[in-house]
Amino acid sequence: MNAIELASLLCSRLCHDLLSPVGALNNGLELMADEQDPEMRERCLELLAESAKASASKLKFFRLAFGAAGGFGEEIDTREARTALEGLFGAEKKIELGWMVAADKLPKEAVKVLLNLALVAGDALVRGGQLDIGAEKSASGTEIVIRAEGPRLLLDPNLRATLERGAAGTVEPRAAGAWLAHALISEAGGKLQISPADSPVLMIGASF
């Protein structure tokens, strides 16, 4: 897979995730145009605000996870990563986020790996649950651990295969983040480990 194909996959994933909140904005505006009841108009405004917030949160996350956010420096403030994850998962309140990252800053590539692995693990929490994020930086490199646990934990086999082998086969848009994480880890000479498919808890570790 080349850079153009990866960019296409990332764009497809972004468009897919933004379709729902942007569509809700459009529907809300159409309702507002025809609605005269004050209470219903107030409710429409609440829905518009929620959809606008969800759209902004997703854009902030994908800008940091997929794009060139953070400028041209080699490190990114970890508070930005935490805020991006809280915005992505906090709106529906289905996923409780545990943050165990002591470092104030991490290498840009490490932040992208952390966010994309968290995205994969979050997708596996079909009915919500607990998502714990840990990272540690030392003189020898960076270690990242993602832990997901919930009432229905299901990691798509395509996502698992992409994490483990990269773009060896066909990669669908939903697996774009997994491919990016695998590529960044491989380019840095690191390694990725993932818990077995039958494990009741999903653990993903990366060191590079």
C-alpha positions as CSV (number, residue, x, y, z in Angstrom):
1,M,0.0,0.0,0.0
2,N,1.3,3.4,-0.9
3,A,0.8,6.9,0.7
4,I,-2.0,7.8,-1.7
5,E,-4.0,4.6,-0.7
6,L,-3.4,5.3,3.0
7,A,-4.6,8.9,2.6
8,S,-7.7,7.7,0.8
9,L,-8.5,5.3,3.6
10,L,-8.0,7.9,6.3
11,C,-10.3,10.3,4.4
12,S,-12.9,7.6,4.1
13,R,-12.7,6.9,7.8
14,L,-13.0,10.6,8.6
15,C,-16.0,11.1,6.3
16,H,-17.7,8.0,7.7
17,D,-17.4,9.2,11.3
18,L,-18.5,12.7,10.5
19,L,-21.5,11.7,8.5
20,S,-23.8,11.1,11.5
21,P,-23.2,14.4,13.4
22,V,-23.1,16.5,10.3
23,G,-26.3,14.9,9.0
24,A,-27.9,15.6,12.4
25,L,-26.9,19.3,12.0
26,N,-28.6,19.4,8.6
27,N,-31.7,17.7,9.9
28,G,-31.9,20.1,12.8
29,L,-31.6,23.2,10.7
30,E,-34.4,21.9,8.4
31,L,-36.6,21.3,11.5
32,M,-35.8,24.8,12.8
33,A,-37.0,26.3,9.5
34,D,-40.5,24.8,9.9
35,E,-41.0,24.6,13.6
36,Q,-42.9,27.4,15.4
37,D,-43.4,25.9,18.8
38,P,-41.0,27.6,21.3
39,E,-40.3,24.3,23.2
40,M,-39.6,22.3,20.1
41,R,-37.3,25.1,18.8
42,E,-35.4,25.0,22.0
43,R,-35.0,21.3,21.8
44,C,-33.8,21.6,18.2
45,L,-31.2,24.1,19.4
46,E,-30.0,21.6,22.0
47,L,-29.7,18.9,19.3
48,L,-27.8,21.3,17.0
49,A,-25.4,22.2,19.8
50,E,-24.8,18.5,20.6
51,S,-24.2,17.7,17.0
52,A,-21.8,20.6,16.5
53,K,-19.8,19.6,19.6
54,A,-19.6,16.0,18.4
55,S,-18.4,17.1,15.0
56,A,-15.7,19.4,16.5
57,S,-14.5,16.7,18.9
58,K,-14.1,14.1,16.1
59,L,-12.3,16.7,13.9
60,K,-9.9,17.5,16.8
61,F,-9.2,13.8,17.4
62,F,-8.6,12.9,13.7
63,R,-6.4,16.0,13.2
64,L,-4.1,14.8,16.0
65,A,-4.3,11.1,15.2
66,F,-4.1,11.3,11.4
67,G,-2.9,14.8,10.5
68,A,0.0,17.1,11.1
69,A,-1.3,18.6,14.4
70,G,1.2,19.7,16.9
71,G,3.3,21.7,14.4
72,F,6.7,20.6,13.2
73,G,8.2,19.9,16.6
74,E,9.3,16.4,17.6
75,E,7.0,16.2,20.7
76,I,3.4,16.8,21.5
77,D,1.8,17.8,24.8
78,T,0.1,14.7,26.2
79,R,-2.8,16.8,27.5
80,E,-3.8,17.4,23.9
81,A,-4.0,13.6,23.4
82,R,-6.1,13.2,26.5
83,T,-8.5,16.0,25.5
84,A,-8.9,14.5,22.0
85,L,-9.8,11.1,23.5
86,E,-12.2,12.5,26.0
87,G,-13.9,14.4,23.2
88,L,-14.2,11.4,21.1
89,F,-15.5,8.9,23.7
90,G,-17.0,11.3,26.2
91,A,-20.1,12.5,24.3
92,E,-22.0,9.2,24.4
93,K,-20.7,8.3,27.9
94,K,-20.5,4.6,27.1
95,I,-16.8,4.4,27.6
96,E,-14.9,5.3,30.8
97,L,-11.5,6.6,30.0
98,G,-8.5,5.8,32.4
99,W,-5.5,8.0,31.7
100,M,-2.1,6.7,33.0
101,V,0.4,8.8,31.2
102,A,2.8,10.7,33.5
103,A,4.9,12.3,30.8
104,D,4.1,15.9,29.9
105,K,5.2,15.3,26.3
106,L,5.7,12.3,24.0
107,P,7.2,12.0,20.5
108,K,4.8,12.9,17.8
109,E,4.8,9.4,16.4
110,A,4.1,7.9,19.8
111,V,1.1,10.1,20.3
112,K,-0.3,9.0,16.9
113,V,0.3,5.4,17.8
114,L,-1.4,5.9,21.2
115,L,-4.4,7.6,19.7
116,N,-4.9,5.1,16.8
117,L,-4.5,2.1,19.1
118,A,-7.0,3.6,21.5
119,L,-9.4,4.1,18.5
120,V,-9.1,0.4,17.6
121,A,-9.7,-0.6,21.2
122,G,-12.6,1.8,21.6
123,D,-14.3,0.3,18.5
124,A,-14.0,-3.1,20.1
125,L,-16.1,-1.9,23.1
126,V,-19.4,-2.5,21.3
127,R,-21.5,-1.8,24.3
128,G,-19.1,0.4,26.1
129,G,-16.8,-0.3,29.1
130,Q,-13.5,0.7,30.5
131,L,-10.6,1.9,28.2
132,D,-7.3,2.5,30.0
133,I,-4.4,4.3,28.3
134,G,-0.9,4.0,29.6
135,A,2.5,5.3,28.2
136,E,6.0,5.7,29.6
137,K,9.0,7.4,28.1
138,S,12.5,6.5,29.0
139,A,16.0,6.8,27.6
140,S,15.6,3.6,25.6
141,G,12.3,4.6,23.9
142,T,8.5,4.7,24.5
143,E,6.1,2.0,25.7
144,I,2.4,2.2,25.2
145,V,-0.3,-0.1,26.7
146,I,-4.0,0.0,25.9
147,R,-6.5,-2.0,27.9
148,A,-10.2,-2.5,27.0
149,E,-12.8,-4.4,29.0
150,G,-16.5,-4.4,28.6
151,P,-19.7,-6.5,28.5
152,R,-19.3,-7.2,24.8
153,L,-15.7,-7.0,23.6
154,L,-15.3,-7.7,19.9
155,L,-12.2,-6.8,17.9
156,D,-12.9,-7.2,14.2
157,P,-10.6,-9.9,12.7
158,N,-9.6,-7.4,9.9
159,L,-8.5,-4.9,12.5
160,R,-6.5,-7.5,14.3
161,A,-4.9,-8.7,11.1
162,T,-4.0,-5.1,10.1
163,L,-2.5,-4.4,13.5
164,E,-0.4,-7.6,13.3
165,R,0.6,-7.6,9.7
166,G,-0.1,-4.1,8.3
167,A,-1.3,-3.8,4.7
168,A,-0.4,-7.4,3.7
169,G,-3.9,-7.8,2.3
170,T,-6.9,-5.6,1.6
171,V,-7.4,-2.9,4.2
172,E,-10.8,-1.3,4.7
173,P,-11.4,2.3,5.7
174,R,-12.3,1.2,9.3
175,A,-8.8,-0.3,9.7
176,A,-7.0,2.8,8.5
177,G,-5.9,3.7,12.0
178,A,-4.7,0.2,12.7
179,W,-2.6,0.4,9.5
180,L,-1.1,3.7,10.4
181,A,-0.2,2.5,13.9
182,H,1.4,-0.6,12.5
183,A,3.4,1.4,9.9
184,L,4.7,3.9,12.5
185,I,5.8,1.2,14.8
186,S,7.5,-0.8,12.0
187,E,9.3,2.3,10.7
188,A,10.6,3.0,14.2
189,G,11.9,-0.6,14.5
190,G,9.5,-1.3,17.3
191,K,7.1,-4.2,18.1
192,L,3.5,-4.6,18.8
193,Q,1.8,-7.3,20.9
194,I,-1.9,-8.0,21.2
195,S,-3.8,-10.4,23.5
196,P,-5.4,-13.6,22.0
197,A,-8.8,-13.4,20.3
198,D,-10.4,-15.5,23.1
199,S,-9.1,-13.3,25.9
200,P,-11.9,-11.6,28.0
201,V,-9.7,-8.4,28.1
202,L,-8.2,-6.7,25.1
203,M,-4.5,-5.7,25.7
204,I,-2.4,-3.9,23.0
205,G,1.2,-3.1,23.7
206,A,3.7,-1.2,21.6
207,S,7.3,-0.4,22.2
208,F,9.7,1.6,20.0
